[in-house]
């Protein structure tokens, strides 16, 4: 295959879970990695671009486990197929249940119902886009050999590096000793999943895609995973639709897929959504996610309680914060019913708009955070008495991505060294100050404080002093070295 090129692996940690037993304490770290580049006579191929992993750490050793594609005999898929480890939960038996997606077939080459070859050369990128000079034209016939004769072509031909795949929802059950059991969550085998073929019969550029984005144990201790699956929209085209998955049996060998009601995707130019996706779920089977609007229609965050009617949109639940035609995202929900995400703070008129992180309380209200209410996180960290140079006024929180059961929120924020010019929501960070993006942690500290929303706009800086009044304490975890507009 060739010699490894150093420092060419890209990895992202998605989460950590600690499991204690009477014998030992085990720390699981899970995420997504690429392989290294390998240099050979044909170039610098990569074995795979994405692969889930789990590191098992104890006091005495660390095991590194690669999560391989599940249940496949296809050499291209086994070697270059991708897997994603998106979320995990500790099972009652002490094992780690990791959910995500797994490739199961090449999506650029398949057979039709008559057994004839179907090819989609649109999935082969233009060599002009890659090389800027077209000196190495990419050949779809050569790419086809990656799927049909992988042994001789996998790392010898550049085209194989651009293989695309159909992916299904999947899980990996990891024991503390490193034993891994894996299985598809999507139903079906061969070239069919959930009753659909690898490639849309009406559109070669569309293929089956499904993924579990998050997982929780419900009130019975059974896993419920959420994400998306492929729906055939009235035999017209394949579309990605929000779904949840529940295990049919204790051994997790088969699952039931349920498309979330109220998010149906319809054919035609007047449809509401392009795609929908579920991003988070809690132990009470409350699901949150997004519905991407069709055309210029906005992306709308939703919340859904399993077996209780249709999904509800936040712009209907809290129209004061989620104004008409605003874009929004619901990223996560904890077991207390606290939701976090982001929402636009200005009208977009079809273009990208500035947005800010929010939290919504679906149940278990605390202090001034009432059930059914939503607040900007900037308002919950606001401390008017501390002045413009305070820590509270040095950040504007634009995206919240996670919240644990203690109400601690993971987010990203813009940081202005020395504080923003004033206390308003959209205050500038004037030169010579530097605005950078950073990761922050928000911890509940004063649930009895009075919420003091930031002003929409202030021309002059405010200068005040005194004690801290913010409901959330803010800690910076690390900076990302680039600037963005607020």
N, C-alpha and C positions, 0 to 999 in steps of 0.2 A: 504493500500500500504506500509506503514511503516513510520518510523521517518526520517526526513531529516538529512543527514550528512553534517555538516557545512563545508564551504569553499571547496565545490566540484563542483562549477559551473565554466565553462570555457567560456569566452566571448571575442569577437573581434569586435571592432567598425570599420565599413567599410567607414563611411562618415557622414558628417553633412550638413544640408541645412537650411538656415534661410529664412522664408517667412514672408513678411510684408503685413499687410492690414491696412485699415483706422482705424480699431478698436484696433488691437494688433499686436505684433511681436511674432512669434512662431519659435522655434528652434527644428528641427527634427534631432535626432541622430538614425542611423540605423546600424545594424550589425547582427552578428550570435552568438548564445549562445547555451550551452547545458543545460539540466536540472541538478538539484542536484542529487546526489546518495540518495537512500532511503534504509534504513536498515530494513529488515524484517526477518522472520524465514528462508527464503530460501536463503538469501544472501544480496547483496547490488545492486539491479537493478537500472538502470537509465531510467527515463520515455522516454527520447529521447536524441539522441546524438547531433543533430544539429537542431536548430530552429531559423529562422529569427526573428528580433525584431525591433520595432520602439519606441523610447522614445520621447514624445511630451513635450517640456519644454516651459512654459510661465513665466511671472513674478510672478504668483500666485500659480502655481501647475506644477507637472510633472506626465504625464500618461505613464505607461509602457504597451506596446501592444505586444503580442505574435502573430506572423504571422503563423496561422495554415495552414495545408495542404488544398488545394482548392478542392471543389466538390468531396468529397469521403464519402461513407457510410461504408467503411471497418474499423472495429474497430482497427485492428492492425495499419493500415495506419494513422488513425486519432490520435492515441495515440503515436506511436513510429516513424511514418513517419517523414522524415526530410524536412525542408524548408531552403532555403538559400536566404538571402537578399544581393544581390551582388552590386547593384547600384541603384541610385534614381535620379529623376529630378523633379523640381517644375513645375506643370502644369499651364496653363494660368488662370485657375479658382481658384488657390491658394491651390490646393490639392497636396499631395506628391505621385508621382508614383514610387513605389518600384518594381524592377524586380529581378528575380532569378529563382529558381526551386522549385518544390513541388513533393513529393512522391505521387503516385496514385495507386500503386499495389505492392504486394510482388513479388520480382524478383526470389525467390528461389522455388516458387510453383505456377503452373498455369495449365490450361487445354489445351489440344491440339485441333486440328480442329474436332476431333471425340468426344470431351467431356471427354476424359480420362485424368487422373492425369499425369502431367509431373513434375518431381522433379529433382533438381540439388543439390545433396549432396556435390558437390565441393565448394559450398558457405558456408558450415559449417566448421569453422576452426578446426584444429587438437587440441585435448585437450592436447597433448604433448607440442604443441607450447605455450599454455596458462599457463599450470600448471607445465610443465617440468617433470611431473611424471606420467601423465595419470591417476590420481586417480579419476577423475570425467569425464568419457567418455561422449562425446556429441552425442546425438541421433537425427538423422534427422527426424524420425517419431514423436518424441516429438516436434521438431522444427516446423513441419508441423501443429501441433495443434495451434501454435501461430497465423497462418493465418486463420484456419478454425474454431477454437473455442477459440477466444481470451479472452473472459470474464473469463474463468476458468484458463487460462494459462499465460496470458501476463506477470505478475510479479512473478509468482510462479515457472517458469522453467527458468533455466539459458540460455537455448538455444534461448529464445526469444530475448535476448540481442544482438544476432548476426544476427538478421533479416536483409535482404538486400532488396532494393526497386528499382523499375523502377521509374524514375523521369522525369517530363515534365517541359518545360519552363512555367513560371507563373508570374503574377503581383498582387500587392496589392495596391489599391488606398486609401490613408489615409487622412481623413479630419482633420482640426485643432481641432475639438471637439472629435477626437478619433474614429469616424466612419470609418470602414474598409470595402471596397468592393474588392473581389478577384475573379480571373478568370484564367483559363489556357490560355497560349499563344499557346501551341501546340493544334492542331486540333484533335477532336475525343472524344470518350467516352468509358465507359466500359473497356475492356481489349485491346483496340486499340488506338494508337496515331499516327497521320499522316500516317494512313493506315498500321501500323505495330503492331504486337502482343507484349505483355509484354516481352516474351522470344523468342529469335531467334529460328525459327523452326528447323534450322540445327545445332544449338549449344546451349545447355542448359545454358552454362556459360555466354552467352551474353544476355543482356536485353535492352529494349528501354531506352535511356537517352537523355535528352535535357535540356538546361539551357540558360537563358538570362544573360550574363555576364556584359553588360553595356547598357546604354540607353541615348538618347538625343532627343531633339525636333528638327525636321527638319525645313527647311525654311518656311514651311506652318504652323508650330506650332504643327504638328502631331508627336507622338512618333515613333521612330525607335529603336528597341532593337537588340542587336547582341549577338552571343554566338555560340552554336552548337546544332545540332540535330542528330538523328540517320538516316542513310541511309542504305538501303538494297543493298549491292554491288552485282548487277547482280544475285540476288537470291542465293548468296553464303554465305554471313555472314553480321552481323550488324557492322557498323563502325560509329565513331563519326566524323561529318563533319561540318565545319564552315558554319554558316547561319546567315541571318538577318530576322527580323520579323517586319511587318508593320500592323497596325490596319486597318481593313476593314470598321469599323464604329466608329462614335463618342463616343459610349458608351463602346468601347474597348471589346465588347463581342466576337468578332471573329478577327483572325489575319491571315495574309498570311506568310508562311514560304518560304524563297528563299535560296537555297544552293548557296554559293558564287562560281561563275564560275572560272575555272582555277585551282581548288583545288580538282578535282575529285579523289576519292579513287578507285583503281582498284583491281581485284583479282589477285592472283599469286605472286610468289616470287620476281618478278622484278618490283613491283609497287613502286611508288615514296614515298607515304605517308602511315603512320600508322593511323594517325588521324590529323584533322585540327580544329582550334578553332579561333573565333574572340574575341578579348579582349577589343576593344575600338571603339567608334564611335563619330563623332562630328555633329554639326548642319547642315553641308553641306553634310551629308551622306557619309563621307569618313570613311572607316573601316580599322582597323589594327588588326593583329593577327599573329598566328604561324601555320606552317605546319610541323608536326613531321615526319622526314624521316623514311623510313622503313629500318630495320636492322641497318647497320652502316652509312646510309645516314643521313646528318645533319638536325637539326631543323632549318627551314628558316622563318624569319619574312617576312610578306607581307603587302601590302597596296592595298585597292580597293575602287574605286569610284563607287557607285551604278549606274547601267545602263550604264557603260562605259567599255565595253570589259571584260577582265579577270583580276584577281588579279595579281599584280606585286611584284616580290621579291626584297628585298633590296640588295641582292648580285648581282642582275642585274642592279639596279639603281645606286649603289655606290660601285662598286667592289674594290675600293681602301681601303675602310674601312671594308666591308663585304667580306673578301677574300674567295677564293674557298674552299668549304667544312667546312666553319666556322659555328658554331651554333649561332643562334640569336633569340631574343624575342622582339616583338613590343607590349608594355604593354598598351599604352594610346595615345590619340591624342586630342588636344584642338581645339577650334573653329577657331583658326588661322592657323590650319594645322601643328602644331608642334607636332612631334612624339617623344616619349621617350621609352627606353627599354635597352637591353644589347646585346653585341656581343663578341664572343671570341677574345682574343688578342694573341693567340698562337695556333698552330695546335694541334688538340686533338688526332689524330690517333686512333679514336674510344673510347678514354678514356675521363674523365672529364677534361676540360681545364679551365684555368683562363679566366675570362671575365671582361669587363668594361662597364659602362653605356654610352649610346650615345643619341644624339638628332638629328632628321632629320627634315628639313624644307620643307614641301610639298607646302606651299604658304605663303604669307605675310612675306617676308624676312625682317630682322632687322639688320642694320649695316653690319658687316662682315658675318653674317649668311645668306648666299644666298639661294634662292629657289633651291631645288633639291640637296642641300648639306647635309652632315652628319658629326658630330664631336663627339669625345670622350668628356664627361663632364670633365674629368681630364685635358684636354687641355684648356677648357674654364675657369677653376679655376686656371690655372697655373700662377704663379707670379715669374718669374726668378729673378727679382731685389730684392725680399724680403728674399732670402736665404733659406737654408734647414730647419731652425728652425721655419719658418713662419707657420701661420695657413693654408695657401694654400698648403703647402707641408706636412701637417700632415694628409691628407686624400687621399685615393684612392677610387673613387666612382665606385662600382661594379654593381649596379642595380638601375635603375630608374623605378618607378612604377606608377607615376601620374604627370600630368602637367595641371595647370589651365589656364584660358584665359589670365592671366597677364604674363604667361611664368614662373611662379614659379613651380619648380620641386620638387617632393617628391622622396627621394632616400635612399638607404642604402650604407654605406661606411665602409672601414677599417680605423681605426684611430691609428696612431703611436704617442705615447706620446713624445713630443719633436721634432717631425718631422722625416720623413724617411731619410735614409742615404744620398740619393741624390735626384735629381729632376726627375729622369727617371720614365717611366710608371710602371716598375716592380721592383722598388728599394726595397731592404730588410729593415726591421725594426729591427736593431740589439739589442741584449741584452745589458744592462738590461732594455731597453725600452719594453713596453707592447703593443701589437697590439690587439685591440678589434673591434667588429662590432658595428656600431651606426647608428641611423636614422638621416638624414640630410635634410635640406631645402636649395635649391639653388635659389637665387633671381637675376634677371638681374640688373646690376648696371652700366655697362659701355659699351654700345653697339658700341661705336666708337673706342674701344681699338683694337689693333692688336692681333690676335690670335697667341700665341706662343706655338706650340705643344711640349709636353714633349718628350725628347729623348727616343729612344727605350731602351737604356741601357747605364749606366754610371758607370765606375769603381770607380771614386773618387767623394766625395761629392763636390758640388758647393757652394761657399760662396760668396753671393752677398748681397747688401743692397740697399735700395731706396724705391720709391713709389710703390703703388699697381697698377697692370696692368690687373688683371683678369677681364673677362667679367661677370662672375657670382660670387656673394657673397655667402659664405657658412656658414650655422649655424647648429650646432649639436643640436638635439632635445632629445636624450636619448640614453643611451648605452645598448647593449645587452651583457651579461656577458659570452662570450665564444670566443675562438680564432678559426680562420680559416686560411688556407693558402690563399694567394692572388691569 
